Structure formats: structure tokens, C-alpha cells
Amino acid sequence: MTLVLSAVLMILMAAVEYANFRRHGRFTFLSAVHGLIVIGYCLPPFMLHVLPGTPFENGLWGYRLYILDLAERLALPDSAFVTAWLLLFGGYAALVTGYGLGLRVPVTPLGVHPVSSRILIAGVIVMGAVASAALAVYATQFKDAHYFFSSGMNIRGGRIQVNWGYLQVLAQLAFPTFLMAVAAALALRGRARMVLIAVAAVLWAVAAARTFHTAGRFETGSFVVIPLLAWVFMLRSKKVVIPAIAALAVAILFVAIAPHNLFRLGYTYSVLSSMIESLGTDLIKAVLFVLGEYAYPHLVAAHTLTAVPDPIDFRYFIDIPLGFLHMLPSLSGVDTWPPMILSLHVRILPWIPVDLVSFGYYSLGTLGVVITFAGFGVILALFDSWLTHGRGWLAQSFRAAWLFYLPFRLFYADPYVSAQVGFGLITATLFVLAAAWWSKYKELAA
């Protein structure tokens, strides 16, 4: 039954995407969500049905595909999957409805009223200084550079304890500030441009140091691909766009197939050469490895139906304000706040994130899924109106950055995690939004 429902949803999404492309004429935030729904929900039933017992059951790095082991461990009844799929259909209907309503909201695309270079430079100076100082102070607790770069995986796993973790979060500002510095440099000429290019290079280095310290494939991929994707968005020649997109796809796949121990062992020649060789000789296994790693929402959504209301009762969307309260420094009492849904969720499913269907169902059951997806659809539409149709490097680079953040809330829906990993981008975006509003106000008042 789930195979039929999966096929029907993919056909439905293809029809919606066709209409969406005719309206926008470009890749949108809704397009990205469609792709992730296919990866996280639609393909897994086929993988679970076809792959067991075949040579492709074993993953790229010598161990079984993650989704197959997880499915066997959970051993969920078919009824849970069917119910989860009915919830997904309802959620998708709400998503499309919310997206359509969101497109009706009048939003001025970023760049229609050019943002003042002076304001951008001021933001670059302040946020860049904060990010650089935060990372510098945070790094002082590591004995040397090698330990700094190689300990990230152990820190994430709780095997190494560090101080001042909030400084590492503040250092996230370096990357969006780098994008802003490039935008300001492109708007200037002469010596001022050269100075800003130098500033952008420093910010890029700070962002690179923080990214490789955090030891995450997703963050590493975002860091590498976002500037390239923004450049592709700026291109006008199809002769260049097509090969550029192909190169981007290879780059994304290359980062995605990285073994979990890559960041622990360091970027050794042997591991990197094995990754390159795998793309050439085991491309199918490489693709299946990535799909298997991101197939968990299909299983998690079904499992959530068995976990509510016991052992996890309805949350009534309390996790949204709690997510921001947990971001407050510990001196204001963060340790006294009630636990987030992810903290409860990992007690029964260790190491597995909360997907958007599960977040909605944890919050308010079926109605919670509908409300969550409808709100998500509105947000996607607002970003399409503001960034997808925006002009210039600033708009397109932030579009690329948000494409790597917002649609993936489908897979990582916990508000605290979302606020934490998106702190730098969200803060910089609020600054750009305020700067764009001020520039529009000054232009219309003149």
C-alpha cells in the first residue's frame, strides 16, 4: 500500500512542480521541498521493498544501509506506515494551500531597492568582528590547530567536553557576513573594493575554520556549495549553467558520501582518494548510501504514531517558544527550561532527528501536522517572493544559503536545533531585511 501511496504523491508533486515552474520559471523553495519529500518519504518504501537480499544491501563503506537496519530494529506494523502516509498527504495539501496563500502577500524582492553599501559595510564590520573574536576565544581552549580541527566529531558525540559553546554558535555569523562583504565589494570600485575583498577573504577563512571544526557533512557541504550555487543563479548563459549545475551535483554527492569517521581521522589522502574512486566505480552505491542516510523520515513519522500520547504526550507547539528560550545564555536560567521535543524523542530513537511530520504530530496530532505544513508553506512562499525573484549577488547568495537551511527543516524540525544551526544566517537575514526596508523607505521618501 505504501508503494502505491508513494507513487501517487510523486505524480501529484510532479504536477504541482510543473505548474510552479510555469509561474516562477526557476528553481524555488517549494522545488527543494519536493525533492526532499521524494528522498525522505517517497523513495524509502521502494528501497525497503527492493534492496534487502541484493548486492546493494551493503553500503558504500562496508556496512549495511542505515535505513535497512533501522527498519528491522523498529519493526513497525504496516498500519503505522499507511496512517503516516495519510498524514503526509494531508500535510502536503496544507503545504500547497499555505504556499498559494503566501504568494498573495505583497513582498518586494530583495534588490529592487538597492541596499546601501554603507549599511552593508557597517553590518560586515560589526558581525564580522563578533564572529572572529568569538571563534578566536573559543579556540584558545584547544592545545593546537590539529586538535581543534580533529576533535569536532568527538565533541558532537559527547566524548569531549568543551567550554563556551555559545561562542562557536556566534562564529556562525562569519559565513553570511562573508556573503554580505562580497555584495558590498561588487557594488564598489577601486581601493574600497580591494579592501572589502580582503575582508571577505578573512571572513571566509574564519567560516572555514569553524565549519571544519564542527565536523558535519551538511555544514561542510553548505559551506562549499552555497557560493557556487549563488554564482550559478547569477549566470545567464545556458552553455555555462548546465555544466555548472552538473559540477555542483558532483560536489554535493562527494561531500554527502563522506564516511562518518572522516572528520575524526582528518582529511587524509587515502580517505579522500577512496571517495573520489567511489564516485567513478561505485556510483550507484554512492547514491544509495546518500539516500539511505536521509531516508529516516519515512520511518520516524510512522514510529511517532506509536509514541503519542504514551510515552510522549501532545506538546501543543510549546517547543516553538522553548526553542528560543533554550538559546539564551546559561546565566539566565536556560537549564531550568522544560526539555525540547528532541530531548524526549532521542530517548526512544537515539541519534535520530525529528522530521516535520513528527513535529506536527507531537504538537497536536493530525491537526498539528496540518497547521505545521500550512505554516511551512507560507514561509516558503514568502522566501520565494523575497529572494528567488531578488536581484544581484546579495539576494541570490542569501537565496542559496536559505535553500540549504529552510527546506531541510523537513528533516530537522526541532525548533532549538533549527535556531542553533541557523543562528548566523537568521541574524544576518534580519539585518539585511532591516537594511532593505530602510533603503526602500529612503528611496520612496526622496
N, C-alpha and C positions, 0 to 999 in steps of 0.2 A: 504493500500500500504506500509506503514512504517513497518508493521509487516513482510511482505514478504521480504523487503529490509534488515531488521534486521536479519532475519533467514539466508538469503543468505550470509551476511557479517560474521556471526558467523561460518558458514560452511567453508567459504573461509579462515578465520583466523585459524580454526582448521587444515586445510590442510597445511597452511604456518607454523604453530607451529609444526606440525609433522615433516616437512622437517627440520625446525630449530633445533628441538631436536635431530634428527639423526646426524646433523652436529656437534652440541656442546656437546650433551649428558648431559646437565644440564640446570637449570633454568637461563634464560638470561634476559637482559633488555628488549628485544623485547617481551619475555613471559609476563613480568609485564605489558607492554603497552597493549598487547592483553587482559589481564584480566581487565584492566581499561576501555578499549573501550567497553567491554561487560557490565560493570557496568554503565558507564556513557552514553552510546548511544544505546546499543542493548536491554537491559532489560527494560528501561523505557517505550517504546511503549507497551510492554506486560503488564506492571504494570498499565498504564493508561487505558488500554482496559479491564483488568480483575478485578482490585481491587475495583473501585467505587461500592458502594452498598453492599459490603460484610463485614463480621465482621473484616476483616483485613484492612479495610479502616482507622480505628483508630490506631494510633501509639502506641508504647510501653509505653509511659509516659502519656497517656490520651489525646493526641491531634492528630489531623488528620495528615496523612503522608504529609510531606513537598511538595513532587512533585505534589500531587493532588491539593493542594491549589494553588500552583504556576501555574499549567496548567490552572486552571479555571480563575485565575486573568489575565493571559496573553491572553487567548482565541485566540490563533494563528490559522490561516487558514491551512487546510491540505496541500495546495500548498507550504507553507513555510517549512513544515517538509519534504516533498518529495524533494524539492530543497536542503535543508540542508543535506539530506541523499546522494544525488548525489555528493555533495561536499565532504562528508565524504568518499565515495568510491574513488573519485579522490585523496583525501588526503592519503588514505590508500595505494593506488597504488604507490604514490610518496614516502610514508614512506618505503615500502618494497624495492623499487628501490634504494633509498638512503642508506638503510641498507646494501643491497647487494654490492653497490659501496664502502661503508665504510669498509666492511670486507676485501676488497682488499688492503687497506692501510697497509703497514707493521708496526706493533706495537709490541714492546717487552713486554710481560706480566710482570706485577709488581712482583718482587721476583725472576725472572730468574737470575738477577744480584743483590744479596742481598744488601739492603741499609745499609750503615754504621751505627752501633749503636751509634757512637759518634755524627753523624749528626742528627740522630733521637732525641737523648737526648738534643742536643742543641736546636732543634725546640721545644721540650717539655718544656724546661726551659723558653724560650722567650715567646712563645704563651701562655703557662700556666700562667706565671706571668701577662701578659697583661689581660687575661680573669679574673683572680682572682681579680686583682686590679680594673678592670672596674666594676665588679659586686659589690665589696665592696663599692666603691664610690657611685655608683648608689643607693645602698640600704640605704645610710645614710639619704635620704630624707623621709623615712618611719618611723613612730613613734615606731613600734615594729615589731617583726617577723610575728606575726599573720596578721597584716595589710599588710605586704609585700606579704605574700602568698595568701591572700584573695582578694586583690584589682586588680589582673590582668585582670579579666573579665570586670571590670568597666573601666579600662584603655583602653582596646581594644575597648570598646563601646563609648569612648569619654566622659564618665561621671566623670572621674577623670583625671586631668591634671598632668603630671609629667615632671621633667626636665631631661636633659642628656639622652634622649632616645637612643642616639648612643652608650652609654656605655653598655646598655643592649644588643645591637647588637654585640659589641666587645666581650661580655661574651660568645657568641656562640662558640668561639674558645675552650672553656673548653672541650666540648664533643669529637670532633675529636682529640684533644690533649690527652685526656684520652685513646683513641684507640691507638695512637702512643706510649704512655707510656707503655701500656700493651705489644705491639710488641717489644719494646726495652727490657722490663723485661724478656720476653720469650727468648731473644737472649743471656742473660747474666746468670751468676751463682753467688752463694754466697751472700755476703753482698750487692753488687751492685744491684742484683735482688730485695732484700728486700727493699732497698731504693726506687727503682723505683715503686715497688708495693705500697708503702706508698704514693708516689707522685701521682700515678694513683688513689688511693682512695680519695685523696684530690680533684683532678680534677673532679672525679665522683660526689663528694658532691657539688662542685661549679656548675657543669652542672645540677644536680638535683634541686638545689635551683632556678636557672634561669628557668628551664623547668616548674616547678610547679608555678612559678610566672607568666609566660606568659599565663597560663590558657587555653591552647589549647589541644584538644583531639589528634590532629595529632602529635603535638610535644611530648606530653606525650607518645603516642604510639611508636613513633620513639625512644625515649629515652629508653623505656623498652625493645623493641623488637630487636633493632639493634645488641647489644652484643650477645643476644641469637641466632639470625639468623646467625651471624658470626660463632658462635660456631657450629651450625648445618652444615654450609658449610665446616667446618673443619673435621666433622665426616666422618668415612669410613664405619662403621658398619650399615647395613640396619635395624638391630634389634633395634638400638638406634635412627636412623634418623626418622623412621616413627612415633614413639610416640612423638619425639621431635617436629616434624612438626605439629602434632595434637595439642600439648600443645601450640605452637606458634599461631595457628589459633584461639584457645580459648582465648588466651591473647589479640590478636588483636581485636577480636569481643568484648571482655569485655571492652576495652578502647573505642571502637567505639560507644558502646551503651550508654555511659555516657550522662546523661541529660545536657542541656546547663547550668543549674544553679548549677551543681556540684561544679565548681570552685568558684562560688560566695558564696555558703553555706559552703564550706570547705568539706574535705573528711570525712564526718560524717559516723558513723557506720550504721545508718538507710538507707542512700542513697546507700552505698556500698553493704549492705546486700540485698537491693532491686535489684541491678544489678546482684548479684550472683543468686538470686532466679529467675530472669527473664531468665537467661541462661538455667535453669533447667525446668521451667514450660512454658515459652513463647518463645521458641527458634525461631519459625517461625516469630513471631512478632519482635523479636530482629534482625533477619536477614533482614526483610523487612524495619525496621527502618533505618538500615545502608544503604541499597540500596536506600531508599527514600532520604536520606541525600545527597548522591553522584550521584543522577540521573539528576541533573540540567543541565549538558552539552547538553543533548538532547533538552531541551527547549531553552537554551541560544543560541545555534547555529542557531536554527530556528528564534529566535527573532532578532538576529543580521541582518538577511536578510532584516528585516523591518526597521532597524535603519540606514542603509547605502544607499545612501550618506547623508540622512537627518533623524535625526539631527546630525549624526556623519559622517564627510567626510572621505575619504580614508587617511590613516596615512602614507603610503609609508615607513613603517618599521622605522619611526623616533623614535618609542618607545624603540628600542634596545639601541641606544646610550643614549637616555634620561634616561633610567633605571639606567645606571651607573652614569650619571651626578647628578641624584637625590640622589645618595648615598653619595655625597660629603658633608662635614660638612656645616652647615648653614652659617658659616662665609665666605664661598667662593661664596655665592650668590645662594644657592640652591632654595630659594623661588622665584627667578626670572625665573626659567626654565618653559617652557610650560608644561601644565598638561599631565600626563600619560593617556593612554587609559583607565585604570581602573577608574580614576577620572571622566572621561566622561561617562563611562559605568554605574557606580553606580548611576548616576543622573536619569537614566531611569529604571535601575534594581537595587535598593538599596540592599546592602549586598551580592550580588551575584557575584562571581569571573568571570573572562574572561577565557573561555576554549580555547584550541589551535585552533579549527576550527574558532571560533570567532576572535581570534587574527589575524589569516591569512587573514580572510575576511575583517576585519577592515583595515588591512595593504594595501591590493592590490586586493581585490575581489577574484575571483576564482583563478587567478594566484597566489595571495598571499597565499591561502591555500595550493596549490601545492608546492610552494617554502618553506613554513614553515614546512610542513610534510617531504619533502625531506631532508631538513637540520636536522630535528629532527632524522630521520632515520640514517643519517651519524653519528651523535653524539652517538646514541645508539650503533651502531656497534663499534665505537672506544672504548667505555667503556667496551663492551663485550670482545674485544680483549685485553684490558689492565688489567681489573680487574677480569672478570669472569674466565679467564684462569690463573689468577695470583696464586702465591704460598705463603703460610704462612698466619699468622694472620693479618699482615698489609694489604695485598691485599684483603683478604676475609672480614675483618671488614669494609674497605672502600667500598668494593663491596656492603655490606649490607646497609651501610649509603647512598650510591648513589642510591640504589634501592628504598629507601624511599624518595628520592628527585627528581631524574631525570624523571622517568616515570610519576610522578604526575604533571609535567608541562603540561600534557594533560588537567588537570582540572584547574590548576592555572598558566596561561600563561603570565600574566603581567610581563614584564622584571624587573620592580622595585621591585615588591613583591618577585619575584624569586631571585633577587640579595640580597635582605634584609634577607629573611629566610634562604638563603643558604650561607651567608657570611662566617661563620665559616668553613663550610665544603669545600667551594671553596678555601678559603685561605690556609687551611691545605693541600688540594689536590695539589695546586700549589707548596707548599713546598716539599711534597713527590715526586711530578713529577721531580722537580729540583734535589732532593737528589738521586732519582733513576737514572737520567741521569748522574750525577756526578759519582756515583758508577760504572755505566757501562763504562764510559769514563776511570776511573782509572783502572778498571779490564782489559780492552782491551789494555790500554797503557802499562801495566806491562809486 
